[in-house]
Amino acid sequence: MASWLSRNTGYPLFSRKWEPDTGIPDLSGKVAIVTGGNTGIGYQTVLHLLKHGAKVYIACRSEERARGAIEKLNKELPDSASKLVYLPFDLTDLGSAQRAVETFLAKEERLDIVIANAAVMAWPYKIVNGVEVQFWNHLGHFALIKPLLPLLIKTSKEPNSHVRIVNVSSMGHRYTPKPDFTSLETVNAPLGSTWDRYGQSKLANVLFTAALQKQLAAENIRCLSVHPGLVHSELTRGVIQGSRLFGSLIRWGSSLLAMSTFEGAKTQLYAATSPEVDEKDLKAAFLWPIATVETPSAFGRDETLADELWSFSERAVKELSARNA
C-alpha cells in the first residue's frame, strides 16, 4: 500500500524528498517553454523556473487565461515580470504550432528547456482537425518540438548548457492496448474506452521521448518523460464533463487522495533542471513521483514502436498540413 501511494500520489510520507527551492540550480540566462503553463502543475512549473532566474514562455491556447496567469505570477514574483512571455499555442492545431515556432525563433537565440505539459484527459471520442482529440497530447507536441530541435542543438553546444526536453506522461500509459501507428485511421480508432485512448496518448509521450533521444544520440541533450502523480487539477475536467456521477466520484476521490499541484510539479521540475540528471546520465528515462527513475511498460520500452511512432508522426504532420494548405 505504501509503495502504491508513493508511486501514484507522491505523498511525502512515502516518497523521495526533493524540493525545488534547494534542488534547482541558478537558471539565469536560460530560456524555457512550458506548454499548458497557465494552470495546474504547469503553472507551478513556470513559477519555480522563474524563481530560479529562467525566462519562461507560457505556451497555451487561451490568451485570456494566459494573461490571468501572468498577472498572478507577476504579483508573486514582481522582479520576474520581464522574463515571462505568452506564446499562443493550440495543442490541436498544426498551424498554431508552426506559428508558435516562428514567433519563438524570431525572438530568441537559445532554448534550454522544453516541458511538454499540456494535455486533455478522458474526453469523449471526437476527431479534432483530423486527429482523435486525446492523441493531440502527443502530435501537438511533436509538431512544436521537432522544428525547435536545431535551436536546442545549437544551445547544447554553448558553455554551461544543460538542455532538457521533458514529456509529461502518466501511469495511464501502462493501461492501453498495443498501438497501431500505421495510419491516421488506425490511430483515430475509438479503441475500448476513453481511458484506452488517453493511455495511448500517454504511451506516445513515453515512446516520443525514446525516439527523440535516439535522434539526438550525438548531442548533449537529455530527454525524459514523467508521471507527475495523482494530482488534483483541471486535467480531470474531461472526466467530470463526460459523466456527472463519475465526475462527482473523481472530484471526491481527488480531494482525499490527490496531491497538490506544487507536489505534482516536482518531478518534471527535477527532470528539467536537476544536476542529478547529468550526474546519473539519465537519457530517455521515465520518472515517477517524486523524482524517481522507474521502468515504463513493455510497450513503452519497445524500440520498434518508438521508431514507428516517429515515422507516423512525420507522415501525419505532412498529410494534415497538406489537407489544410
KEKE-3310 file (N, C-alpha, C; in steps of 0.2 Angstrom, whole numbers, plus 5000, padded with zeros to 4 digits):
npx = (5004:5009:5019:5012:5005:5015:5020:5009:5003:5013:5014:5023:5026:5029:5037:5052:5061:5062:5066:5061:5066:5078:5084:5084:5096:5104:5096:5098:5099:5095:5082:5065:5052:5035:5022:5004:5006:4999:4990:4987:4999:5007:5007:5014:5026:5031:5031:5042:5053:5054:5057:5070:5077:5075:5070:5054:5042:5025:5016:5001:4983:4972:4972:4967:4967:4980:4985:4979:4986:4999:4998:4995:5007:5016:5013:5016:5030:5037:5049:5052:5044:5048:5053:5044:5033:5020:5015:5006:4998:4990:4986:4980:4981:4990:4994:4994:5005:5015:5016:5019:5032:5038:5036:5043:5056:5059:5061:5071:5087:5092:5087:5084:5076:5062:5046:5034:5019:5005:4989:4974:4962:4953:4943:4927:4925:4931:4935:4946:4952:4956:4962:4961:4955:4962:4974:4981:4988:5001:5004:5003:5013:5024:5024:5027:5040:5049:5053:5060:5071:5084:5088:5088:5099:5109:5110:5114:5127:5134:5143:5142:5129:5114:5104:5087:5073:5057:5044:5027:5020:5010:5005:4995:4999:5002:4991:4984:4979:4991:4997:4993:5002:5000:4993:4983:4970:4971:4976:4966:4956:4942:4945:4944:4939:4937:4948:4957:4961:4966:4977:4984:4989:4997:5006:5012:5019:5029:5036:5039:5048:5059:5061:5065:5077:5085:5086:5094:5106:5119:5121:5122:5110:5096:5083:5068:5053:5039:5029:5018:5011:4996:4986:4977:4969:4964:4965:4956:4944:4939:4934:4924:4915:4911:4904:4892:4890:4901:4911:4908:4912:4926:4930:4927:4936:4948:4950:4952:4964:4973:4988:4994:4995:5008:5016:5014:5021:5034:5042:5043:5050:5062:5066:5069:5078:5087:5104:5107:5102:5111:5122:5119:5117:5105:5095:5082:5074:5061:5052:5045:5034:5042:5053:5060:5067:5059:5053:5046:5031:5030:5027:5031:5044:5048:5057:5055:5042:5043:5051:5042:5032:5038:5040:5027:5022:5029:5024:5010:5010:5014:5004:4992:4995:4995:4982:4976:4982)
npy = (4994:5006:5008:5009:5021:5030:5029:5033:5044:5052:5055:5064:5057:5044:5045:5050:5064:5079:5095:5110:5123:5121:5111:5115:5123:5139:5147:5158:5167:5156:5149:5144:5134:5131:5121:5123:5131:5139:5135:5123:5110:5115:5128:5129:5124:5134:5145:5140:5139:5152:5158:5154:5161:5159:5163:5162:5155:5154:5143:5142:5140:5149:5166:5175:5167:5164:5177:5180:5171:5176:5188:5185:5178:5188:5196:5187:5186:5199:5204:5197:5200:5204:5192:5184:5177:5176:5164:5160:5145:5132:5116:5107:5111:5111:5122:5132:5127:5129:5143:5146:5141:5149:5162:5161:5158:5170:5178:5173:5167:5156:5140:5131:5123:5113:5109:5098:5099:5102:5095:5084:5074:5059:5063:5063:5053:5060:5068:5080:5092:5082:5072:5061:5068:5066:5061:5071:5075:5070:5072:5086:5091:5085:5092:5105:5103:5096:5106:5114:5108:5111:5123:5119:5110:5119:5127:5118:5116:5127:5135:5129:5123:5114:5106:5101:5091:5088:5077:5076:5062:5049:5037:5031:5026:5013:5006:5002:4996:4988:5000:5005:5011:5013:5022:5037:5033:5021:5026:5034:5026:5021:5013:5004:5012:5028:5029:5020:5027:5039:5033:5028:5040:5044:5034:5036:5048:5043:5035:5044:5051:5042:5040:5053:5054:5045:5051:5061:5056:5059:5071:5083:5083:5079:5069:5066:5057:5059:5054:5063:5060:5057:5070:5084:5093:5104:5095:5084:5088:5083:5071:5074:5082:5072:5062:5064:5058:5049:5059:5066:5057:5056:5069:5069:5058:5064:5074:5068:5059:5065:5074:5090:5103:5109:5099:5090:5095:5094:5082:5084:5097:5093:5084:5093:5102:5097:5095:5081:5074:5074:5069:5056:5052:5051:5046:5046:5042:5037:5044:5044:5050:5054:5062:5050:5036:5025:5010:5010:5004:4988:4990:5003:5002:4997:4998:4997:5001:5014:5019:5017:5026:5038:5039:5038:5050:5060:5058:5060:5074:5079:5075:5080:5094:5096:5094:5105:5115)
npz = (5000:5004:4995:4983:4985:4986:4973:4965:4971:4976:4990:5002:5014:5010:4999:4989:4995:4987:4984:4975:4979:4984:4976:4962:4952:4949:4936:4928:4913:4905:4894:4893:4888:4892:4890:4892:4903:4911:4921:4934:4937:4927:4929:4942:4938:4929:4939:4947:4939:4935:4948:4949:4940:4926:4910:4904:4893:4892:4884:4877:4873:4876:4877:4886:4898:4899:4901:4913:4921:4920:4926:4939:4942:4941:4952:4962:4960:4957:4952:4941:4930:4917:4912:4908:4896:4885:4874:4860:4858:4852:4856:4848:4834:4820:4812:4822:4830:4821:4819:4832:4834:4824:4829:4842:4837:4831:4841:4850:4854:4859:4867:4881:4889:4886:4891:4889:4894:4892:4891:4887:4896:4896:4888:4879:4864:4849:4834:4830:4820:4811:4819:4833:4848:4860:4856:4852:4862:4861:4847:4844:4852:4846:4834:4838:4845:4836:4825:4833:4836:4830:4836:4849:4849:4845:4856:4865:4863:4868:4881:4898:4896:4898:4891:4891:4887:4891:4893:4898:4904:4910:4923:4917:4904:4905:4904:4891:4875:4863:4853:4836:4824:4810:4802:4801:4802:4809:4821:4825:4829:4839:4850:4866:4876:4883:4892:4887:4875:4881:4888:4877:4871:4881:4882:4869:4873:4881:4871:4862:4868:4869:4856:4852:4860:4853:4841:4844:4848:4847:4853:4866:4874:4885:4886:4894:4901:4911:4925:4934:4945:4955:4954:4960:4949:4935:4924:4926:4921:4909:4913:4922:4915:4906:4913:4925:4937:4938:4938:4949:4959:4955:4959:4972:4976:4972:4981:4993:4990:4981:4977:4979:4966:4967:4973:4963:4952:4955:4950:4936:4936:4942:4932:4922:4927:4937:4942:4945:4935:4924:4931:4934:4922:4915:4902:4890:4901:4912:4924:4940:4954:4969:4958:4954:4946:4936:4928:4913:4904:4895:4882:4882:4882:4870:4856:4843:4842:4846:4835:4825:4829:4828:4814:4809:4815:4808:4795:4797:4801:4789:4780:4786:4786:4772:4769:4775:4768)
capx = (5000:5014:5023:5007:5003:5021:5021:5004:5001:5018:5014:5030:5027:5032:5041:5058:5061:5066:5062:5063:5069:5085:5086:5085:5101:5103:5094:5099:5101:5091:5076:5061:5045:5031:5015:4999:5009:4994:4986:4989:5006:5011:5008:5019:5032:5033:5033:5048:5058:5055:5060:5077:5080:5074:5065:5049:5037:5019:5013:4994:4978:4968:4976:4964:4969:4987:4986:4977:4992:5005:4996:4996:5014:5019:5011:5021:5037:5037:5055:5052:5039:5051:5055:5038:5030:5014:5016:5000:4999:4984:4989:4976:4981:4996:4995:4996:5011:5020:5016:5022:5039:5040:5036:5049:5063:5060:5063:5076:5093:5093:5082:5087:5071:5055:5042:5028:5015:4998:4986:4967:4961:4947:4937:4923:4928:4930:4940:4948:4957:4959:4965:4957:4957:4967:4981:4985:4993:5007:5005:5004:5020:5029:5024:5030:5047:5053:5056:5064:5077:5090:5090:5090:5106:5114:5111:5118:5134:5136:5146:5137:5122:5111:5097:5082:5066:5053:5037:5023:5016:5006:5005:4990:5002:5003:4984:4981:4981:4996:4995:4994:5004:5001:4990:4979:4964:4972:4977:4960:4951:4939:4948:4939:4936:4941:4954:4962:4963:4971:4983:4988:4992:5002:5011:5015:5023:5035:5039:5042:5054:5064:5063:5069:5084:5088:5088:5099:5111:5126:5120:5122:5103:5093:5075:5064:5046:5037:5022:5018:5007:4989:4986:4970:4970:4959:4965:4951:4938:4936:4930:4919:4911:4909:4899:4891:4891:4908:4914:4907:4917:4933:4931:4928:4942:4954:4950:4955:4970:4977:4992:4994:4999:5015:5019:5014:5026:5041:5045:5045:5055:5068:5069:5070:5083:5092:5111:5107:5100:5118:5127:5116:5117:5098:5093:5076:5072:5054:5052:5038:5035:5044:5060:5062:5068:5055:5053:5040:5028:5034:5026:5035:5051:5048:5061:5052:5036:5046:5053:5035:5028:5042:5039:5020:5021:5031:5019:5004:5010:5014:4997:4987:4997:4993:4975:4975:4986)
capy = (5000:5012:5009:5011:5028:5033:5030:5036:5051:5056:5058:5065:5052:5038:5046:5053:5071:5083:5102:5114:5128:5119:5107:5119:5127:5145:5147:5164:5166:5150:5150:5138:5134:5126:5121:5122:5134:5144:5132:5117:5109:5119:5135:5128:5123:5141:5148:5139:5141:5159:5159:5152:5165:5157:5167:5157:5156:5150:5141:5139:5142:5155:5172:5177:5163:5166:5184:5179:5168:5180:5194:5181:5177:5195:5198:5183:5187:5206:5206:5192:5202:5204:5186:5180:5179:5172:5161:5157:5138:5127:5109:5103:5114:5111:5129:5136:5125:5132:5150:5147:5140:5155:5168:5160:5159:5177:5182:5170:5164:5150:5137:5127:5118:5112:5105:5097:5098:5102:5088:5083:5068:5056:5066:5059:5052:5066:5069:5087:5094:5076:5068:5059:5073:5065:5059:5078:5076:5068:5075:5093:5092:5083:5097:5110:5102:5094:5111:5118:5104:5114:5128:5116:5108:5125:5129:5112:5117:5133:5133:5128:5121:5108:5106:5096:5090:5084:5075:5074:5056:5047:5030:5028:5023:5006:5003:5003:4990:4989:5004:5003:5018:5013:5027:5041:5029:5017:5030:5038:5021:5023:5008:5001:5017:5035:5028:5017:5032:5043:5029:5028:5046:5045:5029:5040:5053:5039:5032:5050:5053:5037:5042:5059:5053:5041:5056:5066:5052:5063:5078:5084:5084:5074:5068:5062:5058:5059:5053:5068:5058:5059:5077:5087:5099:5105:5089:5080:5091:5079:5065:5077:5083:5066:5059:5068:5053:5048:5066:5068:5052:5058:5075:5067:5055:5068:5078:5063:5056:5068:5079:5097:5105:5110:5092:5086:5099:5092:5078:5087:5102:5089:5082:5099:5106:5095:5092:5074:5071:5074:5065:5050:5050:5049:5048:5043:5039:5038:5046:5044:5054:5061:5062:5043:5033:5019:5006:5010:4997:4984:4994:5010:5000:4994:5002:4997:5005:5021:5021:5018:5032:5044:5039:5040:5057:5064:5057:5063:5081:5081:5074:5085:5101:5096:5095:5112:5120)
capz = (5000:5005:4988:4978:4987:4984:4966:4962:4973:4978:4997:5005:5019:5007:4993:4990:4996:4983:4984:4970:4981:4985:4971:4956:4951:4946:4929:4924:4906:4902:4891:4894:4885:4896:4887:4897:4909:4914:4926:4937:4938:4923:4932:4947:4935:4927:4945:4950:4934:4936:4954:4949:4935:4919:4906:4903:4888:4893:4878:4878:4868:4878:4879:4892:4904:4900:4904:4920:4925:4920:4931:4946:4943:4942:4959:4966:4958:4953:4949:4936:4925:4911:4910:4907:4889:4882:4867:4858:4855:4852:4855:4842:4828:4817:4810:4828:4832:4816:4821:4839:4832:4820:4834:4846:4834:4829:4847:4855:4851:4863:4871:4886:4892:4884:4895:4885:4899:4891:4889:4889:4899:4897:4884:4874:4857:4845:4829:4830:4815:4808:4824:4839:4852:4865:4853:4851:4868:4858:4840:4845:4855:4841:4829:4841:4847:4831:4822:4838:4838:4828:4841:4855:4847:4845:4863:4869:4861:4871:4888:4904:4894:4901:4888:4893:4884:4896:4891:4904:4903:4915:4924:4912:4898:4906:4903:4884:4871:4859:4847:4829:4821:4803:4798:4805:4803:4815:4827:4827:4831:4846:4855:4870:4880:4883:4896:4882:4871:4885:4889:4870:4870:4886:4879:4864:4876:4883:4865:4858:4872:4867:4849:4852:4862:4848:4836:4847:4852:4846:4855:4873:4876:4888:4885:4899:4902:4919:4928:4939:4951:4955:4956:4959:4944:4929:4919:4927:4919:4904:4916:4926:4910:4902:4917:4931:4943:4939:4939:4957:4962:4954:4962:4979:4977:4972:4987:4998:4989:4976:4980:4977:4960:4969:4973:4956:4948:4957:4946:4930:4938:4943:4926:4918:4930:4942:4940:4946:4928:4921:4935:4934:4915:4913:4895:4889:4907:4914:4931:4944:4960:4967:4955:4955:4940:4936:4922:4909:4902:4890:4876:4882:4881:4863:4852:4836:4842:4846:4828:4821:4831:4824:4806:4809:4817:4802:4790:4799:4801:4782:4777:4789:4784:4765:4769:4777:4764)
cpx = (5004:5017:5018:5006:5009:5022:5015:5001:5007:5018:5021:5031:5031:5037:5048:5057:5065:5062:5065:5067:5077:5088:5087:5091:5099:5102:5095:5102:5098:5084:5072:5055:5041:5024:5010:5002:5005:4990:4989:4996:5010:5012:5014:5026:5035:5035:5040:5054:5060:5059:5068:5081:5079:5069:5060:5043:5031:5016:5006:4989:4975:4973:4973:4967:4977:4989:4985:4983:4998:5004:4997:5003:5018:5018:5016:5028:5038:5043:5056:5048:5042:5054:5050:5034:5025:5016:5010:5001:4993:4986:4986:4976:4988:4999:4997:5003:5017:5021:5020:5030:5042:5041:5042:5055:5064:5063:5069:5081:5095:5087:5085:5082:5064:5051:5035:5022:5007:4995:4978:4967:4954:4941:4933:4926:4926:4936:4941:4953:4960:4962:4961:4960:4962:4974:4985:4989:5000:5009:5006:5011:5025:5029:5027:5038:5051:5057:5060:5071:5084:5093:5092:5097:5111:5115:5115:5125:5138:5139:5141:5130:5120:5104:5093:5075:5062:5046:5033:5019:5011:5007:5000:4993:5003:4996:4981:4984:4988:4994:4997:4996:5004:4998:4986:4972:4965:4973:4971:4954:4948:4942:4942:4935:4940:4948:4959:4965:4968:4977:4987:4992:4998:5008:5015:5020:5030:5039:5042:5048:5060:5066:5067:5076:5088:5091:5093:5104:5118:5126:5120:5115:5100:5086:5073:5057:5045:5030:5022:5015:5000:4988:4979:4971:4964:4960:4959:4944:4935:4931:4924:4913:4907:4903:4898:4892:4898:4913:4914:4912:4924:4934:4932:4934:4948:4955:4953:4962:4975:4982:4991:4997:5006:5019:5019:5019:5033:5045:5047:5050:5062:5071:5071:5077:5089:5099:5111:5106:5107:5122:5125:5116:5110:5096:5087:5073:5065:5054:5045:5039:5038:5052:5063:5062:5064:5055:5046:5037:5032:5033:5030:5042:5053:5051:5058:5046:5038:5048:5047:5032:5032:5040:5031:5019:5023:5026:5012:5004:5010:5007:4992:4989:4995:4986:4973:4978:4981)
cpy = (5006:5013:5011:5019:5032:5035:5034:5042:5055:5059:5058:5059:5045:5039:5049:5061:5074:5090:5107:5120:5127:5115:5110:5123:5134:5145:5153:5164:5161:5152:5144:5139:5129:5126:5120:5125:5139:5141:5125:5116:5113:5126:5134:5127:5130:5145:5147:5139:5148:5161:5158:5156:5164:5162:5161:5159:5151:5149:5138:5143:5149:5161:5175:5174:5164:5172:5184:5176:5172:5186:5191:5180:5183:5197:5194:5184:5194:5207:5201:5194:5202:5198:5181:5182:5174:5170:5157:5150:5134:5120:5105:5106:5115:5118:5133:5134:5128:5139:5151:5146:5147:5161:5167:5161:5166:5181:5179:5167:5158:5147:5131:5121:5118:5107:5104:5094:5098:5096:5089:5076:5065:5060:5061:5058:5057:5067:5077:5088:5087:5071:5067:5064:5072:5063:5066:5079:5074:5073:5083:5095:5090:5089:5104:5109:5100:5100:5116:5114:5108:5120:5125:5113:5113:5127:5124:5113:5123:5131:5133:5127:5114:5107:5100:5096:5085:5083:5072:5068:5055:5039:5027:5025:5016:5002:5005:4997:4992:4994:5002:5010:5018:5019:5032:5037:5024:5020:5033:5033:5023:5019:5006:5006:5023:5034:5025:5022:5037:5039:5028:5034:5047:5040:5033:5045:5049:5037:5038:5052:5048:5039:5048:5058:5049:5046:5060:5063:5056:5069:5078:5087:5078:5074:5064:5062:5056:5057:5058:5065:5059:5066:5080:5094:5099:5099:5085:5082:5087:5074:5068:5079:5077:5062:5062:5064:5052:5054:5068:5063:5054:5064:5074:5063:5059:5072:5074:5061:5060:5073:5085:5098:5106:5104:5089:5089:5096:5088:5080:5093:5098:5087:5087:5102:5103:5093:5085:5071:5070:5069:5058:5047:5048:5051:5043:5039:5041:5039:5046:5048:5051:5060:5055:5040:5026:5016:5007:5004:4994:4988:5000:5008:4998:4999:5003:5001:5013:5023:5022:5024:5038:5045:5041:5048:5062:5064:5061:5071:5083:5080:5079:5092:5101:5097:5102:5118:5125)
cpz = (5000:4998:4983:4979:4985:4977:4962:4965:4975:4985:4999:5010:5016:5001:4994:4991:4991:4983:4979:4973:4982:4980:4964:4956:4949:4938:4925:4917:4902:4899:4891:4890:4889:4893:4892:4904:4913:4920:4929:4938:4933:4926:4938:4944:4932:4933:4947:4945:4935:4942:4954:4943:4928:4916:4903:4898:4890:4887:4879:4873:4870:4881:4885:4899:4905:4903:4911:4924:4925:4926:4938:4947:4944:4949:4964:4966:4954:4950:4943:4930:4918:4908:4909:4901:4888:4875:4865:4855:4857:4851:4849:4836:4826:4815:4816:4830:4828:4818:4828:4838:4829:4825:4839:4843:4832:4835:4851:4851:4854:4866:4875:4888:4888:4888:4892:4891:4898:4889:4891:4892:4899:4893:4880:4867:4853:4840:4829:4825:4812:4813:4830:4845:4857:4862:4852:4857:4866:4851:4840:4848:4850:4836:4832:4842:4841:4827:4826:4839:4836:4833:4848:4855:4848:4852:4867:4868:4865:4878:4893:4901:4896:4898:4889:4889:4888:4893:4897:4902:4908:4917:4919:4906:4899:4904:4896:4880:4867:4853:4840:4825:4813:4799:4803:4806:4809:4821:4830:4829:4838:4852:4860:4874:4880:4887:4891:4878:4874:4886:4882:4869:4875:4885:4874:4867:4878:4876:4862:4862:4870:4860:4848:4854:4857:4843:4838:4850:4852:4850:4863:4876:4879:4888:4890:4899:4909:4920:4934:4946:4950:4958:4955:4955:4939:4924:4920:4924:4913:4907:4919:4921:4906:4906:4924:4937:4944:4940:4946:4961:4961:4958:4970:4981:4977:4978:4993:4996:4985:4980:4976:4970:4961:4969:4967:4951:4949:4952:4939:4931:4939:4936:4921:4920:4934:4939:4941:4939:4924:4925:4935:4926:4913:4906:4893:4895:4908:4922:4934:4950:4965:4964:4956:4948:4941:4929:4919:4907:4897:4883:4876:4881:4874:4858:4845:4836:4842:4839:4824:4823:4828:4817:4805:4810:4811:4796:4791:4799:4793:4779:4780:4787:4776:4765:4770:4773:4759)
residu = (MET:ALA:SER:TRP:LEU:SER:ARG:ASN:THR:GLY:TYR:PRO:LEU:PHE:SER:ARG:LYS:TRP:GLU:PRO:ASP:THR:GLY:ILE:PRO:ASP:LEU:SER:GLY:LYS:VAL:ALA:ILE:VAL:THR:GLY:GLY:ASN:THR:GLY:ILE:GLY:TYR:GLN:THR:VAL:LEU:HIS:LEU:LEU:LYS:HIS:GLY:ALA:LYS:VAL:TYR:ILE:ALA:CYS:ARG:SER:GLU:GLU:ARG:ALA:ARG:GLY:ALA:ILE:GLU:LYS:LEU:ASN:LYS:GLU:LEU:PRO:ASP:SER:ALA:SER:LYS:LEU:VAL:TYR:LEU:PRO:PHE:ASP:LEU:THR:ASP:LEU:GLY:SER:ALA:GLN:ARG:ALA:VAL:GLU:THR:PHE:LEU:ALA:LYS:GLU:GLU:ARG:LEU:ASP:ILE:VAL:ILE:ALA:ASN:ALA:ALA:VAL:MET:ALA:TRP:PRO:TYR:LYS:ILE:VAL:ASN:GLY:VAL:GLU:VAL:GLN:PHE:TRP:ASN:HIS:LEU:GLY:HIS:PHE:ALA:LEU:ILE:LYS:PRO:LEU:LEU:PRO:LEU:LEU:ILE:LYS:THR:SER:LYS:GLU:PRO:ASN:SER:HIS:VAL:ARG:ILE:VAL:ASN:VAL:SER:SER:MET:GLY:HIS:ARG:TYR:THR:PRO:LYS:PRO:ASP:PHE:THR:SER:LEU:GLU:THR:VAL:ASN:ALA:PRO:LEU:GLY:SER:THR:TRP:ASP:ARG:TYR:GLY:GLN:SER:LYS:LEU:ALA:ASN:VAL:LEU:PHE:THR:ALA:ALA:LEU:GLN:LYS:GLN:LEU:ALA:ALA:GLU:ASN:ILE:ARG:CYS:LEU:SER:VAL:HIS:PRO:GLY:LEU:VAL:HIS:SER:GLU:LEU:THR:ARG:GLY:VAL:ILE:GLN:GLY:SER:ARG:LEU:PHE:GLY:SER:LEU:ILE:ARG:TRP:GLY:SER:SER:LEU:LEU:ALA:MET:SER:THR:PHE:GLU:GLY:ALA:LYS:THR:GLN:LEU:TYR:ALA:ALA:THR:SER:PRO:GLU:VAL:ASP:GLU:LYS:ASP:LEU:LYS:ALA:ALA:PHE:LEU:TRP:PRO:ILE:ALA:THR:VAL:GLU:THR:PRO:SER:ALA:PHE:GLY:ARG:ASP:GLU:THR:LEU:ALA:ASP:GLU:LEU:TRP:SER:PHE:SER:GLU:ARG:ALA:VAL:LYS:GLU:LEU:SER:ALA:ARG:ASN:ALA)
# end
